[in-house]
């Protein structure tokens, strides 16, 4: 039986594996996830997950058109 990781951890690990560390739109993140076999329903779902974790300080939301997201470095 495969243990399913949390959505945030799935996103973070794929972006780290793909060596994407700069701000990205939810659409760009979704494209990278799909290239690595991770299934999310839409860019909106990705944005919702990241926005939820921004409240906890795990993700920075860079407001603009479109919004961009960046993981907060745990070492800072």
MOPAC internal coordinates of N, CA, C and O (Angstrom, degrees):
PM7 1SCF
backbone

  N    0.0000 0     0.00 0     0.00 0    0    0    0
  C    1.4489 1     0.00 0     0.00 0    1    0    0
  C    1.5221 1   109.47 1     0.00 0    2    1    0
  O    1.2310 1   120.44 1   -49.34 1    3    2    1
  N    1.3168 1   116.76 1   130.66 1    3    2    1
  C    1.4616 1   122.18 1  -179.45 1    5    3    2
  C    1.5230 1   109.85 1   -87.07 1    6    5    3
  O    1.2310 1   120.75 1   -50.45 1    7    6    5
  N    1.3244 1   116.18 1   129.55 1    7    6    5
  C    1.4625 1   120.81 1   177.37 1    9    7    6
  C    1.5206 1   107.75 1   -82.89 1   10    9    7
  O    1.2310 1   120.43 1   -54.02 1   11   10    9
  N    1.3013 1   116.78 1   125.98 1   11   10    9
  C    1.4621 1   121.57 1  -178.58 1   13   11   10
  C    1.5255 1   109.85 1   -85.32 1   14   13   11
  O    1.2310 1   121.04 1   -56.37 1   15   14   13
  N    1.3086 1   115.62 1   123.63 1   15   14   13
  C    1.4599 1   120.59 1   177.64 1   17   15   14
  C    1.5202 1   109.49 1   -76.78 1   18   17   15
  O    1.2310 1   120.67 1   -20.82 1   19   18   17
  N    1.3162 1   116.32 1   159.18 1   19   18   17
  C    1.4490 1   121.36 1   176.70 1   21   19   18
  C    1.5224 1   110.74 1   -64.61 1   22   21   19
  O    1.2310 1   121.06 1   -23.10 1   23   22   21
  N    1.3102 1   115.57 1   156.90 1   23   22   21
  C    1.4583 1   120.77 1  -176.75 1   25   23   22
  C    1.5274 1   112.22 1   -59.32 1   26   25   23
  O    1.2310 1   120.31 1   135.05 1   27   26   25
  N    1.3304 1   117.00 1   -44.95 1   27   26   25
  C    1.4628 1   119.77 1  -178.93 1   29   27   26
  C    1.5211 1   110.90 1   -62.64 1   30   29   27
  O    1.2310 1   120.32 1   137.27 1   31   30   29
  N    1.3113 1   117.00 1   -42.73 1   31   30   29
  C    1.4551 1   120.85 1  -179.55 1   33   31   30
  C    1.5319 1   111.07 1   -65.17 1   34   33   31
  O    1.2310 1   120.49 1   142.30 1   35   34   33
  N    1.3256 1   116.68 1   -37.70 1   35   34   33
  C    1.4683 1   120.39 1   176.73 1   37   35   34
  C    1.5205 1   110.82 1   -62.45 1   38   37   35
  O    1.2310 1   120.49 1   134.03 1   39   38   37
  N    1.3207 1   116.66 1   -45.97 1   39   38   37
  C    1.4640 1   120.78 1  -179.81 1   41   39   38
  C    1.5260 1   110.08 1   -62.98 1   42   41   39
  O    1.2310 1   120.69 1   130.22 1   43   42   41
  N    1.3207 1   116.29 1   -49.78 1   43   42   41
  C    1.4619 1   120.85 1  -177.39 1   45   43   42
  C    1.5292 1   111.26 1   -60.14 1   46   45   43
  O    1.2310 1   119.93 1   134.10 1   47   46   45
  N    1.3099 1   117.74 1   -45.90 1   47   46   45
  C    1.4585 1   119.90 1  -175.86 1   49   47   46
  C    1.5270 1   111.79 1   -66.47 1   50   49   47
  O    1.2310 1   120.04 1   142.03 1   51   50   49
  N    1.3277 1   117.52 1   -37.97 1   51   50   49
  C    1.4632 1   119.56 1   178.44 1   53   51   50
  C    1.5233 1   110.41 1   -66.94 1   54   53   51
  O    1.2310 1   119.97 1   136.29 1   55   54   53
  N    1.3228 1   117.66 1   -43.71 1   55   54   53
  C    1.4637 1   119.97 1   179.96 1   57   55   54
  C    1.5230 1   111.22 1   -64.64 1   58   57   55
  O    1.2310 1   120.24 1   143.10 1   59   58   57
  N    1.3286 1   117.14 1   -36.90 1   59   58   57
  C    1.4658 1   119.97 1   176.17 1   61   59   58
  C    1.5177 1   110.65 1   -66.48 1   62   61   59
  O    1.2310 1   120.34 1   135.74 1   63   62   61
  N    1.3184 1   116.96 1   -44.26 1   63   62   61
  C    1.4655 1   121.79 1   178.98 1   65   63   62
  C    1.5270 1   110.66 1   -61.24 1   66   65   63
  O    1.2310 1   120.52 1   141.13 1   67   66   65
  N    1.3317 1   116.60 1   -38.87 1   67   66   65
  C    1.4624 1   121.53 1  -179.04 1   69   67   66
  C    1.5333 1   111.35 1   -83.30 1   70   69   67
  O    1.2310 1   120.73 1   178.57 1   71   70   69
  N    1.3259 1   116.22 1    -1.43 1   71   70   69
  C    1.4664 1   123.50 1   179.28 1   73   71   70
  C    1.5195 1   112.78 1    60.28 1   74   73   71
  O    1.2310 1   121.12 1  -140.06 1   75   74   73
  N    1.3329 1   115.46 1    39.94 1   75   74   73
  C    1.4658 1   121.68 1   173.07 1   77   75   74
  C    1.5186 1   107.22 1  -100.29 1   78   77   75
  O    1.2310 1   120.44 1   -65.78 1   79   78   77
  N    1.3211 1   116.77 1   114.22 1   79   78   77
  C    1.4617 1   117.95 1  -177.42 1   81   79   78
  C    1.5206 1   113.31 1  -126.16 1   82   81   79
  O    1.2310 1   119.49 1   176.59 1   83   82   81
  N    1.3043 1   118.58 1    -3.41 1   83   82   81
  C    1.4572 1   120.48 1   178.16 1   85   83   82
  C    1.5085 1   111.43 1   -91.10 1   86   85   83
  O    1.2310 1   120.39 1    -5.11 1   87   86   85
  N    1.3162 1   116.87 1   174.89 1   87   86   85
  C    1.4652 1   120.67 1   177.74 1   89   87   86
  C    1.5280 1   110.93 1   -61.97 1   90   89   87
  O    1.2310 1   121.03 1   -41.88 1   91   90   89
  N    1.3176 1   115.63 1   138.12 1   91   90   89
  C    1.4625 1   121.42 1  -179.65 1   93   91   90
  C    1.5192 1   109.21 1  -137.95 1   94   93   91
  O    1.2310 1   121.01 1   -27.53 1   95   94   93
  N    1.3292 1   115.68 1   152.47 1   95   94   93
  C    1.4660 1   120.16 1   173.75 1   97   95   94
  C    1.5288 1   108.91 1   -76.81 1   98   97   95
  O    1.2310 1   120.95 1   -16.63 1   99   98   97
  N    1.3183 1   115.79 1   163.37 1   99   98   97
  C    1.4627 1   120.18 1   177.23 1  101   99   98
  C    1.5263 1   110.49 1   -61.64 1  102  101   99
  O    1.2310 1   119.74 1   144.14 1  103  102  101
  N    1.3192 1   118.10 1   -35.86 1  103  102  101
  C    1.4704 1   122.03 1   178.63 1  105  103  102
  C    1.5276 1   110.13 1   -65.38 1  106  105  103
  O    1.2310 1   120.02 1   135.93 1  107  106  105
  N    1.3390 1   117.56 1   -44.07 1  107  106  105
  C    1.4627 1   121.11 1   178.79 1  109  107  106
  C    1.5313 1   110.56 1   -62.82 1  110  109  107
  O    1.2310 1   121.10 1   138.65 1  111  110  109
  N    1.3181 1   115.49 1   -41.35 1  111  110  109
  C    1.4704 1   120.01 1   178.63 1  113  111  110
  C    1.5227 1   110.02 1   -64.09 1  114  113  111
  O    1.2310 1   120.32 1   135.53 1  115  114  113
  N    1.3205 1   117.00 1   -44.47 1  115  114  113
  C    1.4650 1   120.94 1   178.62 1  117  115  114
  C    1.5262 1   110.77 1   -58.76 1  118  117  115
  O    1.2310 1   120.03 1   137.99 1  119  118  117
  N    1.3164 1   117.54 1   -42.01 1  119  118  117
  C    1.4723 1   121.02 1   178.94 1  121  119  118
  C    1.5226 1   111.18 1   -60.75 1  122  121  119
  O    1.2310 1   120.09 1   136.60 1  123  122  121
  N    1.3349 1   117.42 1   -43.40 1  123  122  121
  C    1.4692 1   121.29 1   179.03 1  125  123  122
  C    1.5306 1   110.02 1   -65.17 1  126  125  123
  O    1.2310 1   120.68 1   137.28 1  127  126  125
  N    1.3278 1   116.30 1   -42.72 1  127  126  125
  C    1.4678 1   120.29 1   179.18 1  129  127  126
  C    1.5259 1   110.45 1   -59.22 1  130  129  127
  O    1.2310 1   120.55 1   133.36 1  131  130  129
  N    1.3229 1   116.55 1   -46.64 1  131  130  129
  C    1.4633 1   120.40 1  -179.22 1  133  131  130
  C    1.5222 1   111.57 1   -63.81 1  134  133  131
  O    1.2310 1   120.15 1   142.51 1  135  134  133
  N    1.3377 1   117.32 1   -37.49 1  135  134  133
  C    1.4705 1   121.04 1   177.78 1  137  135  134
  C    1.5263 1   111.63 1   -62.49 1  138  137  135
  O    1.2310 1   120.68 1   154.85 1  139  138  137
  N    1.3395 1   116.30 1   -25.15 1  139  138  137
  C    1.4658 1   121.43 1  -178.35 1  141  139  138
  C    1.5294 1   112.67 1  -105.36 1  142  141  139
  O    1.2310 1   120.55 1  -163.91 1  143  142  141
  N    1.3331 1   116.55 1    16.09 1  143  142  141
  C    1.4540 1   120.66 1   172.53 1  145  143  142
  C    1.5206 1   115.73 1    78.62 1  146  145  143
  O    1.2310 1   119.91 1  -166.27 1  147  146  145
  N    1.3212 1   117.78 1    13.73 1  147  146  145
  C    1.4706 1   120.90 1   176.06 1  149  147  146
  C    1.5220 1   108.59 1   -93.70 1  150  149  147
  O    1.2310 1   120.66 1   -49.76 1  151  150  149
  N    1.3055 1   116.35 1   130.24 1  151  150  149
  C    1.4561 1   120.69 1  -176.71 1  153  151  150
  C    1.5223 1   111.60 1  -100.53 1  154  153  151
  O    1.2310 1   121.37 1   -57.72 1  155  154  153
  N    1.3045 1   114.98 1   122.28 1  155  154  153
  C    1.4575 1   123.19 1   170.00 1  157  155  154
  C    1.5211 1   105.46 1  -128.83 1  158  157  155
  O    1.2310 1   120.29 1   -29.69 1  159  158  157
  N    1.3240 1   117.06 1   150.31 1  159  158  157
  C    1.4565 1   120.74 1  -175.16 1  161  159  158
  C    1.5215 1   113.36 1   -70.33 1  162  161  159
  O    1.2310 1   120.63 1   144.18 1  163  162  161
  N    1.3511 1   116.40 1   -35.82 1  163  162  161
  C    1.4594 1   119.11 1  -173.41 1  165  163  162
  C    1.5245 1   110.46 1  -165.88 1  166  165  163
  O    1.2310 1   121.55 1   -11.42 1  167  166  165
  N    1.3313 1   114.64 1   168.58 1  167  166  165
  C    1.4653 1   120.22 1   173.63 1  169  167  166
  C    1.5357 1   109.37 1   -63.26 1  170  169  167
  O    1.2310 1   120.54 1   147.49 1  171  170  169
  N    1.3265 1   116.58 1   -32.51 1  171  170  169
  C    1.4614 1   120.64 1   178.02 1  173  171  170
  C    1.5291 1   110.65 1   -61.40 1  174  173  171
  O    1.2310 1   120.01 1   139.07 1  175  174  173
  N    1.3232 1   117.59 1   -40.93 1  175  174  173
  C    1.4672 1   120.74 1   178.45 1  177  175  174
  C    1.5310 1   109.61 1   -63.40 1  178  177  175
  O    1.2310 1   120.05 1   136.80 1  179  178  177
  N    1.3329 1   117.51 1   -43.20 1  179  178  177
  C    1.4659 1   121.29 1   178.31 1  181  179  178
  C    1.5290 1   109.54 1   -60.40 1  182  181  179
  O    1.2310 1   120.22 1   133.11 1  183  182  181
  N    1.3349 1   117.18 1   -46.89 1  183  182  181
  C    1.4576 1   121.75 1  -179.89 1  185  183  182
  C    1.5282 1   111.46 1   -61.86 1  186  185  183
  O    1.2310 1   120.36 1   141.82 1  187  186  185
  N    1.3121 1   116.92 1   -38.18 1  187  186  185
  C    1.4644 1   121.25 1   179.09 1  189  187  186
  C    1.5225 1   110.57 1   -64.27 1  190  189  187
  O    1.2310 1   120.30 1   134.53 1  191  190  189
  N    1.3226 1   117.03 1   -45.47 1  191  190  189
  C    1.4645 1   121.34 1   178.96 1  193  191  190
  C    1.5220 1   109.78 1   -61.00 1  194  193  191
  O    1.2310 1   120.59 1   131.10 1  195  194  193
  N    1.3275 1   116.48 1   -48.90 1  195  194  193
  C    1.4611 1   119.95 1  -177.52 1  197  195  194
  C    1.5272 1   111.69 1   -66.92 1  198  197  195
  O    1.2310 1   120.39 1   140.53 1  199  198  197
  N    1.3206 1   116.87 1   -39.47 1  199  198  197
  C    1.4654 1   120.39 1   178.05 1  201  199  198
  C    1.5198 1   112.13 1   -63.19 1  202  201  199
  O    1.2310 1   120.70 1   140.65 1  203  202  201
  N    1.3182 1   116.27 1   -39.35 1  203  202  201
  C    1.4646 1   120.98 1   178.07 1  205  203  202
  C    1.5295 1   110.46 1   -61.39 1  206  205  203
  O    1.2310 1   120.67 1   138.68 1  207  206  205
  N    1.3239 1   116.33 1   -41.32 1  207  206  205
  C    1.4625 1   120.09 1  -178.10 1  209  207  206
  C    1.5237 1   112.42 1   -80.79 1  210  209  207
  O    1.2310 1   120.11 1   164.85 1  211  210  209
  N    1.3188 1   117.39 1   -15.15 1  211  210  209
  C    1.4714 1   120.21 1   174.51 1  213  211  210
  C    1.5265 1   110.07 1   -65.27 1  214  213  211
  O    1.2310 1   120.39 1   146.93 1  215  214  213
  N    1.3170 1   116.86 1   -33.07 1  215  214  213
  C    1.4711 1   120.60 1   178.36 1  217  215  214
  C    1.5209 1   111.59 1   -63.26 1  218  217  215
  O    1.2310 1   120.63 1   152.25 1  219  218  217
  N    1.3424 1   116.40 1   -27.75 1  219  218  217
  C    1.4648 1   121.37 1   179.26 1  221  219  218
  C    1.5175 1   112.33 1   -89.82 1  222  221  219
  O    1.2310 1   120.28 1   175.12 1  223  222  221
  N    1.3397 1   117.08 1    -4.88 1  223  222  221
  C    1.4503 1   120.97 1   179.36 1  225  223  222
  C    1.5222 1   114.77 1    87.80 1  226  225  223
  O    1.2310 1   119.92 1  -171.83 1  227  226  225
  N    1.3369 1   117.75 1     8.17 1  227  226  225
  C    1.4644 1   121.05 1  -179.65 1  229  227  226
  C    1.5235 1   112.51 1   -81.98 1  230  229  227
  O    1.2310 1   120.87 1   156.77 1  231  230  229
  N    1.3311 1   115.93 1   -23.23 1  231  230  229
  C    1.4588 1   122.16 1  -175.33 1  233  231  230
  C    1.5230 1   108.11 1  -133.91 1  234  233  231
  O    1.2310 1   120.75 1   -39.66 1  235  234  233
  N    1.3230 1   116.17 1   140.34 1  235  234  233
  C    1.4597 1   121.44 1   173.83 1  237  235  234
  C    1.5186 1   108.18 1  -100.70 1  238  237  235
  O    1.2310 1   120.63 1   -48.28 1  239  238  237
  N    1.3245 1   116.40 1   131.72 1  239  238  237
  C    1.4604 1   121.65 1   176.53 1  241  239  238
  C    1.5255 1   106.81 1  -102.40 1  242  241  239
  O    1.2310 1   120.99 1   -59.68 1  243  242  241
  N    1.3117 1   115.71 1   120.32 1  243  242  241
  C    1.4588 1   121.73 1   178.73 1  245  243  242
  C    1.5196 1   106.26 1   -99.08 1  246  245  243
  O    1.2310 1   121.54 1   -73.42 1  247  246  245
  N    1.3109 1   114.66 1   106.58 1  247  246  245
  C    1.4579 1   120.19 1  -173.80 1  249  247  246
  C    1.5211 1   110.37 1   -76.68 1  250  249  247
  O    1.2310 1   121.21 1   -46.89 1  251  250  249
  N    1.2699 1   115.29 1   133.11 1  251  250  249
  C    1.4572 1   124.06 1   179.95 1  253  251  250
  C    1.5031 1   107.03 1   175.78 1  254  253  251
  O    1.2310 1   120.24 1    14.15 1  255  254  253
  N    1.2956 1   117.15 1  -165.85 1  255  254  253
  C    1.4594 1   120.86 1   177.86 1  257  255  254
  C    1.5067 1   108.98 1  -118.35 1  258  257  255
  O    1.2310 1   118.23 1   -74.34 1  259  258  257
  N    1.2781 1   120.98 1   105.66 1  259  258  257
  C    1.4706 1   127.49 1    -5.11 1  261  259  258
  C    1.5270 1   111.51 1   -85.02 1  262  261  259
  O    1.2310 1   121.13 1   -11.86 1  263  262  261
  N    1.3242 1   115.45 1   168.14 1  263  262  261
  C    1.4649 1   119.98 1   174.22 1  265  263  262
  C    1.5178 1   108.84 1   -59.44 1  266  265  263
  O    1.2310 1   121.46 1   -32.40 1  267  266  265
  N    1.3211 1   114.81 1   147.60 1  267  266  265
  C    1.4634 1   121.63 1   173.38 1  269  267  266
  C    1.5219 1   107.70 1  -123.07 1  270  269  267
  O    1.2310 1   121.29 1   -26.65 1  271  270  269
  N    1.3112 1   115.14 1   153.35 1  271  270  269
  C    1.4641 1   121.16 1  -176.06 1  273  271  270
  C    1.5199 1   109.35 1  -126.43 1  274  273  271
  O    1.2310 1   121.32 1   -36.76 1  275  274  273
  N    1.3356 1   115.09 1   143.24 1  275  274  273
  C    1.4601 1   120.78 1   177.53 1  277  275  274
  C    1.5250 1   107.12 1  -142.77 1  278  277  275
  O    1.2310 1   120.79 1   -42.95 1  279  278  277
  N    1.3297 1   116.09 1   137.05 1  279  278  277
  C    1.4582 1   120.16 1   176.23 1  281  279  278
  C    1.5183 1   108.96 1   -73.66 1  282  281  279
  O    1.2310 1   121.03 1   -41.50 1  283  282  281
  N    1.3157 1   115.64 1   138.50 1  283  282  281
  C    1.4594 1   121.80 1   177.02 1  285  283  282
  C    1.5197 1   107.74 1   -79.56 1  286  285  283
  O    1.2310 1   120.65 1   -50.84 1  287  286  285
  N    1.3109 1   116.36 1   129.16 1  287  286  285
  C    1.4638 1   121.62 1  -179.57 1  289  287  286
  C    1.5196 1   108.14 1   -66.92 1  290  289  287
  O    1.2310 1   120.93 1   -55.98 1  291  290  289
  N    1.3196 1   115.82 1   124.02 1  291  290  289
  C    1.4684 1   121.46 1  -178.22 1  293  291  290
  C    1.5138 1   111.90 1   -65.48 1  294  293  291
  O    1.2310 1   119.60 1   161.00 1  295  294  293
  N    1.3294 1   118.38 1   -19.00 1  295  294  293
  C    1.4591 1   121.19 1  -177.24 1  297  295  294
  C    1.5179 1   112.69 1   -85.47 1  298  297  295
  O    1.2310 1   119.53 1   172.52 1  299  298  297
  N    1.3385 1   118.50 1    -7.48 1  299  298  297
  C    1.4594 1   120.92 1   179.50 1  301  299  298
  C    1.4952 1   111.86 1   -96.45 1  302  301  299
  O    1.2310 1   120.10 1   180.00 1  303  302  301

